């Protein structure tokens, strides 16, 4: 029985800000566990890692697994993009007076 805890993938930079979110993506396949930790700046590297794992014949990680997890990463990214569009501060009355 092999547990793929060595598949833990953490492409996080050492200078990750304390307030920055860490995304966790996990896949359990029988006795194996694939856990991916990544921040928004390492999303592309995480997607590439999914492809490398899928192409490795020594792992039970398949292209289907990579496709499903990639879709979850992209969906999570879109949630943050839409949410952040509404985080902009509204102009105050004093701001509008400057342009009148």
N, CA, C and O atoms as a MOPAC input file, in Angstrom:
PM7 MOZYME 1SCF
protein

 N      0.85000 1    -1.17200 1     0.00000 1
 C      0.00000 1     0.00000 1     0.00000 1
 C      0.89900 1     1.24000 1     0.00000 1
 O      1.75400 1     1.39600 1     0.87200 1
 N      0.70000 1     2.10500 1    -0.97200 1
 C      1.50700 1     3.31600 1    -1.09500 1
 C      0.60700 1     4.52000 1    -0.90000 1
 O     -0.41600 1     4.65400 1    -1.57100 1
 N      0.97500 1     5.37400 1    -0.00500 1
 C      0.26000 1     6.62600 1     0.18900 1
 C      1.05400 1     7.71500 1    -0.49700 1
 O      2.24000 1     7.89200 1    -0.21700 1
 N      0.42400 1     8.43800 1    -1.37900 1
 C      1.11500 1     9.45400 1    -2.16500 1
 C      1.16900 1    10.78300 1    -1.43000 1
 O      0.80200 1    11.82100 1    -1.98200 1
 N      1.62500 1    10.75100 1    -0.19000 1
 C      1.80300 1    12.00800 1     0.51700 1
 C      2.97500 1    12.78900 1    -0.04800 1
 O      3.09400 1    13.99400 1     0.17500 1
 N      3.85500 1    12.08600 1    -0.79300 1
 C      4.94200 1    12.80700 1    -1.43900 1
 C      4.42100 1    13.65100 1    -2.59800 1
 O      5.16100 1    14.44100 1    -3.18300 1
 N      3.13400 1    13.47600 1    -2.92600 1
 C      2.52300 1    14.27100 1    -3.98500 1
 C      2.08000 1    15.64000 1    -3.47800 1
 O      1.50400 1    16.43300 1    -4.22200 1
 N      2.35700 1    15.90600 1    -2.20500 1
 C      2.02800 1    17.21200 1    -1.65900 1
 C      2.75500 1    18.27400 1    -2.46000 1
 O      3.98200 1    18.26100 1    -2.55600 1
 N      2.00400 1    19.18200 1    -3.02800 1
 C      2.58400 1    20.18400 1    -3.91400 1
 C      2.38800 1    21.55500 1    -3.29700 1
 O      1.25300 1    21.99000 1    -3.10700 1
 N      3.46600 1    22.23600 1    -2.98400 1
 C      3.36800 1    23.55700 1    -2.37300 1
 C      4.26000 1    24.54200 1    -3.10600 1
 O      5.37600 1    24.80600 1    -2.65500 1
 N      3.80200 1    25.09400 1    -4.22200 1
 C      4.61600 1    26.07000 1    -4.94200 1
 C      4.49900 1    27.47200 1    -4.36500 1
 O      4.57500 1    28.45900 1    -5.09700 1
 N      4.31300 1    27.56000 1    -3.05000 1
 C      4.14000 1    28.86500 1    -2.42800 1
 C      5.48500 1    29.54700 1    -2.25400 1
 O      6.48500 1    28.91400 1    -1.91500 1
 N      5.48800 1    30.81200 1    -2.48600 1
 C      6.71300 1    31.57000 1    -2.30900 1
 C      6.93800 1    31.79800 1    -0.82100 1
 O      5.98600 1    31.89100 1    -0.04700 1
 N      8.19300 1    31.88700 1    -0.43100 1
 C      8.50900 1    32.07400 1     0.98300 1
 C      8.00000 1    33.40300 1     1.51500 1
 O      7.74900 1    33.53500 1     2.71200 1
 N      7.84700 1    34.37500 1     0.65000 1
 C      7.41400 1    35.69700 1     1.10100 1
 C      5.90700 1    35.88400 1     0.96900 1
 O      5.44300 1    37.01100 1     0.79200 1
 N      5.13800 1    34.80700 1     1.05100 1
 C      3.68700 1    34.89900 1     0.97000 1
 C      3.18300 1    35.78600 1     2.10200 1
 O      3.54100 1    35.58900 1     3.26300 1
 N      2.36700 1    36.74100 1     1.76300 1
 C      1.83400 1    37.66300 1     2.75600 1
 C      0.93100 1    36.91900 1     3.72700 1
 O      0.26300 1    35.95500 1     3.35300 1
 N      0.91400 1    37.37300 1     4.97500 1
 C      0.13200 1    36.71700 1     6.00200 1
 C     -1.34800 1    36.72200 1     5.63500 1
 O     -2.03700 1    35.73200 1     5.87900 1
 N     -1.84600 1    37.79000 1     5.06600 1
 C     -3.25200 1    37.90100 1     4.74200 1
 C     -3.65400 1    37.22700 1     3.44500 1
 O     -4.83700 1    37.20800 1     3.10600 1
 N     -2.70100 1    36.67400 1     2.71300 1
 C     -3.00300 1    36.07300 1     1.42100 1
 C     -3.62100 1    34.69200 1     1.61200 1
 O     -3.16900 1    33.91300 1     2.45100 1
 N     -4.65700 1    34.39200 1     0.82900 1
 C     -5.34700 1    33.11700 1     0.93900 1
 C     -4.52300 1    31.99000 1     0.35600 1
 O     -3.83200 1    32.16300 1    -0.64800 1
 N     -4.60000 1    30.83600 1     0.99300 1
 C     -3.98400 1    29.61400 1     0.50200 1
 C     -5.13100 1    28.70400 1     0.07400 1
 O     -6.03300 1    28.41000 1     0.85900 1
 N     -5.08500 1    28.26800 1    -1.16700 1
 C     -6.10500 1    27.36700 1    -1.69200 1
 C     -5.66000 1    25.93300 1    -1.44800 1
 O     -4.48000 1    25.61100 1    -1.58500 1
 N     -6.60600 1    25.07300 1    -1.08500 1
 C     -6.33300 1    23.66900 1    -0.84400 1
 C     -7.19100 1    22.85200 1    -1.78400 1
 O     -8.40700 1    23.02900 1    -1.85000 1
 N     -6.54500 1    21.95600 1    -2.51100 1
 C     -7.23300 1    21.07900 1    -3.45000 1
 C     -6.76700 1    19.66600 1    -3.13500 1
 O     -5.56500 1    19.40600 1    -3.10900 1
 N     -7.69700 1    18.75100 1    -2.89500 1
 C     -7.31000 1    17.39200 1    -2.50600 1
 C     -8.07700 1    16.36300 1    -3.32400 1
 O     -9.22700 1    16.57300 1    -3.71000 1
 N     -7.40800 1    15.25200 1    -3.57500 1
 C     -8.00800 1    14.12400 1    -4.27400 1
 C     -7.60900 1    12.86300 1    -3.52400 1
 O     -6.42700 1    12.63100 1    -3.27100 1
 N     -8.60200 1    12.04600 1    -3.16600 1
 C     -8.35000 1    10.77600 1    -2.50800 1
 C     -8.70900 1     9.67400 1    -3.48200 1
 O     -9.84100 1     9.59000 1    -3.95900 1
 N     -7.73400 1     8.83000 1    -3.77100 1
 C     -7.93500 1     7.69200 1    -4.67500 1
 C     -7.52800 1     6.43500 1    -3.92100 1
 O     -6.34700 1     6.09400 1    -3.85100 1
 N     -8.50900 1     5.75700 1    -3.36500 1
 C     -8.20100 1     4.57900 1    -2.56200 1
 C     -7.36100 1     4.97400 1    -1.37300 1
 O     -7.78400 1     5.78600 1    -0.55100 1
 N     -6.17200 1     4.40700 1    -1.27400 1
 C     -5.29100 1     4.71700 1    -0.15200 1
 C     -4.34800 1     5.88400 1    -0.45500 1
 O     -3.56000 1     6.27800 1     0.40500 1
 N     -4.42100 1     6.43000 1    -1.65200 1
 C     -3.55500 1     7.53900 1    -2.03400 1
 C     -4.25800 1     8.87300 1    -1.83700 1
 O     -5.47100 1     8.99100 1    -2.01200 1
 N     -3.47800 1     9.85800 1    -1.47300 1
 C     -3.99800 1    11.20800 1    -1.28100 1
 C     -3.10000 1    12.18800 1    -2.02600 1
 O     -1.88000 1    12.19500 1    -1.85500 1
 N     -3.72600 1    13.00500 1    -2.84500 1
 C     -3.02100 1    14.05900 1    -3.56500 1
 C     -3.53100 1    15.37600 1    -2.99800 1
 O     -4.72400 1    15.67000 1    -3.07500 1
 N     -2.63700 1    16.16000 1    -2.43600 1
 C     -3.01500 1    17.42400 1    -1.81700 1
 C     -2.19300 1    18.53200 1    -2.46000 1
 O     -0.96500 1    18.45800 1    -2.51200 1
 N     -2.87900 1    19.55400 1    -2.94600 1
 C     -2.22400 1    20.67800 1    -3.60400 1
 C     -2.54000 1    21.94000 1    -2.81000 1
 O     -3.70700 1    22.25500 1    -2.58000 1
 N     -1.51600 1    22.65100 1    -2.39800 1
 C     -1.65800 1    23.93600 1    -1.72100 1
 C     -1.06500 1    24.98800 1    -2.63900 1
 O      0.06600 1    24.84800 1    -3.10500 1
 N     -1.82000 1    26.03000 1    -2.89500 1
 C     -1.31700 1    27.05900 1    -3.80400 1
 C     -1.97700 1    28.38900 1    -3.49700 1
 O     -3.09300 1    28.43900 1    -2.98000 1
 N     -1.28100 1    29.45900 1    -3.82000 1
 C     -1.87200 1    30.78300 1    -3.71800 1
 C     -2.22400 1    31.24900 1    -5.13100 1
 O     -1.92100 1    30.56600 1    -6.10900 1
 N     -2.85100 1    32.38600 1    -5.22900 1
 C     -3.30400 1    32.86100 1    -6.54000 1
 C     -2.15600 1    33.07800 1    -7.51400 1
 O     -2.32400 1    32.89000 1    -8.71900 1
 N     -1.00000 1    33.46700 1    -7.00900 1
 C      0.11900 1    33.72400 1    -7.90600 1
 C      0.76300 1    32.44100 1    -8.43200 1
 O      1.52700 1    32.48900 1    -9.39500 1
 N      0.46800 1    31.30600 1    -7.82000 1
 C      1.05200 1    30.03900 1    -8.28000 1
 C      0.01800 1    29.12300 1    -8.93200 1
 O      0.24900 1    27.92100 1    -9.06700 1
 N     -1.11200 1    29.68300 1    -9.33500 1
 C     -2.18400 1    28.89400 1    -9.96300 1
 C     -1.70700 1    28.21800 1   -11.24700 1
 O     -1.98600 1    27.03800 1   -11.45900 1
 N     -1.00100 1    28.93900 1   -12.09500 1
 C     -0.53400 1    28.37000 1   -13.36600 1
 C      0.44600 1    27.22300 1   -13.12700 1
 O      0.38500 1    26.20300 1   -13.81400 1
 N      1.33600 1    27.38100 1   -12.16900 1
 C      2.27900 1    26.30600 1   -11.84200 1
 C      1.54400 1    25.07300 1   -11.32000 1
 O      1.93500 1    23.94600 1   -11.62100 1
 N      0.50100 1    25.27600 1   -10.55400 1
 C     -0.28900 1    24.15000 1   -10.04500 1
 C     -0.97200 1    23.42100 1   -11.18900 1
 O     -1.01700 1    22.19100 1   -11.19500 1
 N     -1.50100 1    24.15300 1   -12.15300 1
 C     -2.12400 1    23.52100 1   -13.32500 1
 C     -1.09900 1    22.69900 1   -14.10800 1
 O     -1.40800 1    21.60200 1   -14.57300 1
 N      0.11000 1    23.22400 1   -14.25400 1
 C      1.16700 1    22.46500 1   -14.93900 1
 C      1.52000 1    21.19900 1   -14.16700 1
 O      1.78100 1    20.15300 1   -14.76200 1
 N      1.52700 1    21.29800 1   -12.85100 1
 C      1.84300 1    20.13600 1   -12.01800 1
 C      0.79500 1    19.04500 1   -12.18300 1
 O      1.13000 1    17.86100 1   -12.19200 1
 N     -0.45600 1    19.42700 1   -12.31000 1
 C     -1.50700 1    18.43200 1   -12.55100 1
 C     -1.21000 1    17.64800 1   -13.82400 1
 O     -1.38100 1    16.42900 1   -13.85800 1
 N     -0.77000 1    18.33200 1   -14.85900 1
 C     -0.41500 1    17.68300 1   -16.11300 1
 C      0.78200 1    16.75700 1   -15.96300 1
 O      0.80400 1    15.66300 1   -16.52800 1
 N      1.78100 1    17.19900 1   -15.19700 1
 C      2.95800 1    16.34600 1   -14.97600 1
 C      2.57700 1    15.08600 1   -14.21600 1
 O      3.06200 1    13.99800 1   -14.52700 1
 N      1.71100 1    15.23100 1   -13.22300 1
 C      1.27300 1    14.05800 1   -12.46100 1
 C      0.48600 1    13.10400 1   -13.35400 1
 O      0.66100 1    11.88800 1   -13.27200 1
 N     -0.37900 1    13.65000 1   -14.20500 1
 C     -1.19300 1    12.80900 1   -15.08200 1
 C     -0.32100 1    12.05000 1   -16.08300 1
 O     -0.66100 1    10.93200 1   -16.47100 1
 N      0.78200 1    12.63600 1   -16.49800 1
 C      1.64300 1    11.98000 1   -17.48000 1
 C      2.64600 1    11.01500 1   -16.84900 1
 O      3.39500 1    10.34500 1   -17.56100 1
 N      2.66500 1    10.94200 1   -15.53500 1
 C      3.59000 1    10.05600 1   -14.83000 1
 C      2.94600 1     8.67400 1   -14.67600 1
 O      1.98000 1     8.53800 1   -13.92600 1
 N      3.45400 1     7.65100 1   -15.36400 1
 C      2.84200 1     6.32200 1   -15.30100 1
 C      2.99600 1     5.64300 1   -13.94100 1
 O      2.31800 1     4.65000 1   -13.67700 1
 N      3.86600 1     6.15200 1   -13.07800 1
 C      4.04700 1     5.57200 1   -11.74900 1
 C      2.97000 1     6.01400 1   -10.76600 1
 O      2.85600 1     5.45400 1    -9.67500 1
 N      2.18400 1     7.00900 1   -11.14300 1
 C      1.12200 1     7.51800 1   -10.27700 1
 C     -0.23300 1     7.02100 1   -10.76800 1
 O     -0.41500 1     6.74800 1   -11.95400 1
 N     -1.16800 1     6.90900 1    -9.85200 1
 C     -2.52900 1     6.54700 1   -10.24600 1
 C     -3.31200 1     7.77100 1   -10.71600 1
 O     -4.46600 1     7.65200 1   -11.12900 1
 N     -2.69700 1     8.92700 1   -10.65500 1
 C     -3.30600 1    10.19600 1   -11.05400 1
 C     -3.48500 1    10.20000 1   -12.57600 1
 O     -2.51100 1    10.06600 1   -13.31700 1
 N     -4.73600 1    10.35400 1   -13.04000 1
 C     -5.04200 1    10.24000 1   -14.46900 1
 C     -5.29700 1    11.61400 1   -15.08900 1
 O     -5.39200 1    12.62800 1   -14.39800 1
 N     -5.40400 1    11.60500 1   -16.41700 1
 C     -5.75300 1    12.84300 1   -17.12100 1
 C     -7.15500 1    13.30200 1   -16.74500 1
 O     -7.42700 1    14.50300 1   -16.71800 1
 N     -8.03800 1    12.36800 1   -16.45800 1
 C     -9.38100 1    12.73900 1   -16.00000 1
 C     -9.28000 1    13.47500 1   -14.65900 1
 O     -9.93100 1    14.50100 1   -14.46400 1
 N     -8.47000 1    12.95400 1   -13.74300 1
 C     -8.26400 1    13.62000 1   -12.45100 1
 C     -7.73100 1    15.03800 1   -12.67400 1
 O     -8.19600 1    15.99100 1   -12.04900 1
 N     -6.75800 1    15.16300 1   -13.56700 1
 C     -6.17400 1    16.47800 1   -13.86100 1
 C     -7.22400 1    17.43000 1   -14.42200 1
 O     -7.25600 1    18.60700 1   -14.06200 1
 N     -8.08400 1    16.92100 1   -15.30400 1
 C     -9.12000 1    17.76800 1   -15.91100 1
 C    -10.11900 1    18.24100 1   -14.86300 1
 O    -10.49900 1    19.41200 1   -14.84900 1
 N    -10.54300 1    17.34300 1   -13.99300 1
 C    -11.52100 1    17.70700 1   -12.95600 1
 C    -10.92500 1    18.72800 1   -11.99200 1
 O    -11.56900 1    19.72300 1   -11.66200 1
 N     -9.69500 1    18.48200 1   -11.54100 1
 C     -9.07200 1    19.41100 1   -10.60000 1
 C     -8.74600 1    20.75200 1   -11.26200 1
 O     -8.84400 1    21.79900 1   -10.62200 1
 N     -8.36300 1    20.72200 1   -12.53000 1
 C     -8.11500 1    21.97400 1   -13.26400 1
 C     -9.37600 1    22.81500 1   -13.34100 1
 O     -9.33800 1    24.03500 1   -13.17600 1
 N    -10.48900 1    22.15100 1   -13.59300 1
 C    -11.76500 1    22.86700 1   -13.66600 1
 C    -12.09500 1    23.50000 1   -12.31500 1
 O    -12.58800 1    24.62700 1   -12.26600 1
 N    -11.83000 1    22.79100 1   -11.22500 1
 C    -12.09300 1    23.34600 1    -9.89500 1
 C    -11.20800 1    24.56400 1    -9.62300 1
 O    -11.66300 1    25.55000 1    -9.04200 1
 N     -9.94700 1    24.49400 1   -10.04400 1
 C     -9.04100 1    25.63200 1    -9.86400 1
 C     -9.55800 1    26.83500 1   -10.63800 1
 O     -9.57500 1    27.94900 1   -10.11500 1
 N     -9.97500 1    26.62200 1   -11.86700 1
 C    -10.47600 1    27.73500 1   -12.68900 1
 C    -11.78700 1    28.30200 1   -12.14800 1
 O    -11.99400 1    29.51500 1   -12.17100 1
 N    -12.66800 1    27.43800 1   -11.66400 1
 C    -13.93100 1    27.91600 1   -11.09000 1
 C    -13.67100 1    28.75000 1    -9.84300 1
 O    -14.30400 1    29.78700 1    -9.64500 1
 N    -12.75600 1    28.30800 1    -9.01300 1
 C    -12.41900 1    29.06400 1    -7.80400 1
 C    -11.80800 1    30.41300 1    -8.17000 1
 O    -12.08300 1    31.42100 1    -7.51900 1
 N    -10.99200 1    30.43100 1    -9.19600 1
 C    -10.38400 1    31.66800 1    -9.66100 1
 C    -11.44600 1    32.65500 1   -10.13600 1
 O    -11.36100 1    33.84800 1    -9.84700 1
 N    -12.43400 1    32.16100 1   -10.85700 1
 C    -13.50400 1    33.02900 1   -11.36300 1
 C    -14.34000 1    33.59900 1   -10.22200 1
 O    -14.79200 1    34.74000 1   -10.30700 1
 N    -14.55300 1    32.83300 1    -9.16300 1
 C    -15.29700 1    33.33500 1    -8.00400 1
 C    -14.59600 1    34.54200 1    -7.40900 1
 O    -15.23500 1    35.53900 1    -7.07100 1
 N    -13.27100 1    34.44900 1    -7.28100 1
 C    -12.50200 1    35.54300 1    -6.69800 1
 C    -12.48900 1    36.75900 1    -7.61700 1
 O    -12.51800 1    37.89200 1    -7.13700 1
 N    -12.44500 1    36.54400 1    -8.91600 1
 C    -12.43500 1    37.64500 1    -9.86900 1
 C    -13.74100 1    38.42000 1    -9.80300 1
 O    -13.73500 1    39.65000 1    -9.76200 1
 N    -14.86500 1    37.70300 1    -9.79100 1
 C    -16.16900 1    38.35500 1    -9.72300 1
 C    -16.33900 1    39.06800 1    -8.39600 1
 O    -16.83600 1    40.19400 1    -8.36000 1
 N    -15.93200 1    38.42800 1    -7.29500 1
 C    -16.07100 1    39.05000 1    -5.98100 1
 C    -15.21900 1    40.30100 1    -5.86700 1
 O    -15.66500 1    41.29400 1    -5.29100 1
 N    -14.00200 1    40.27900 1    -6.40300 1
 C    -13.12400 1    41.42900 1    -6.25800 1
 C    -13.58900 1    42.62600 1    -7.08600 1
 O    -13.22700 1    43.76100 1    -6.77600 1
 N    -14.37600 1    42.39700 1    -8.12300 1
 C    -14.88500 1    43.51600 1    -8.91600 1
 C    -15.78700 1    44.40700 1    -8.09100 1
 O    -15.91800 1    45.59400 1    -8.39000 1
 N    -16.41700 1    43.85800 1    -7.05100 1
 C    -17.34700 1    44.62200 1    -6.25000 1
 C    -16.71700 1    45.13500 1    -4.96200 1
 O    -17.41300 1    45.70800 1    -4.12400 1
 N    -15.43700 1    44.94300 1    -4.79100 1
 C    -14.74500 1    45.41800 1    -3.60600 1
 C    -14.22200 1    46.84100 1    -3.76200 1
 O    -13.65800 1    47.39700 1    -2.81900 1
 N    -14.39900 1    47.43400 1    -4.93000 1
 C    -13.91300 1    48.78700 1    -5.15100 1
 C    -14.70800 1    49.77000 1    -4.30100 1
 O    -15.92400 1    49.63300 1    -4.16600 1
 N    -14.04100 1    50.74300 1    -3.73700 1
 C    -14.76000 1    51.71600 1    -2.91200 1
 C    -15.65200 1    52.60600 1    -3.77900 1
 O    -15.31000 1    52.95500 1    -4.90900 1
 N    -16.76900 1    52.94800 1    -3.22800 1
 C    -17.68600 1    53.85300 1    -3.92000 1
 C    -17.14900 1    55.27200 1    -3.78200 1
 O    -16.58800 1    55.62300 1    -2.74400 1
 N    -17.31300 1    56.08200 1    -4.81000 1
 C    -16.84300 1    57.46900 1    -4.69000 1
 C    -17.63500 1    58.20300 1    -3.61200 1
 O    -18.85600 1    58.07300 1    -3.52300 1
 N    -16.93400 1    58.95800 1    -2.81300 1
 C    -17.61900 1    59.73800 1    -1.77900 1
 C    -18.07900 1    61.05800 1    -2.38200 1
 O    -17.69400 1    61.41500 1    -3.49600 1
 N    -18.89700 1    61.76500 1    -1.64200 1
 C    -19.38400 1    63.04400 1    -2.16100 1
 C    -18.23800 1    64.02400 1    -2.37000 1
 O    -18.27700 1    64.83400 1    -3.29600 1
 N    -17.21800 1    63.95600 1    -1.51800 1
 C    -16.09200 1    64.87300 1    -1.66100 1
 C    -15.30400 1    64.56500 1    -2.94000 1
 O    -14.72200 1    65.46900 1    -3.53900 1
 N    -15.28400 1    63.28900 1    -3.36400 1
 C    -14.59600 1    62.93300 1    -4.60400 1
 C    -15.31100 1    63.51100 1    -5.80800 1
 O    -14.66300 1    63.96800 1    -6.75000 1
 N    -16.63400 1    63.49900 1    -5.79600 1
 C    -17.38500 1    64.01000 1    -6.94000 1
 C    -17.31000 1    65.52300 1    -7.02800 1
 O    -17.42400 1    66.08100 1    -8.11900 1
 N    -17.12100 1    66.19700 1    -5.90400 1
 C    -17.02600 1    67.64800 1    -5.91500 1
 C    -15.78100 1    68.13600 1    -6.65800 1
 O    -15.77600 1    69.23300 1    -7.21600 1
 N    -14.73800 1    67.32700 1    -6.66300 1
 C    -13.50800 1    67.72100 1    -7.32600 1
 C    -13.69600 1    67.84300 1    -8.82900 1
 O    -12.99900 1    68.62900 1    -9.47000 1
 N    -14.61900 1    67.08600 1    -9.40600 1
 C    -14.79200 1    67.05300 1   -10.84100 1
 C    -15.88800 1    68.00100 1   -11.33000 1
 O    -16.08200 1    68.14800 1   -12.53700 1
 N    -16.58900 1    68.63100 1   -10.42400 1
 C    -17.68400 1    69.52300 1   -10.83000 1
 C    -17.23600 1    70.92400 1   -11.03300 1
 O    -18.04400 1    71.78700 1   -11.37500 1

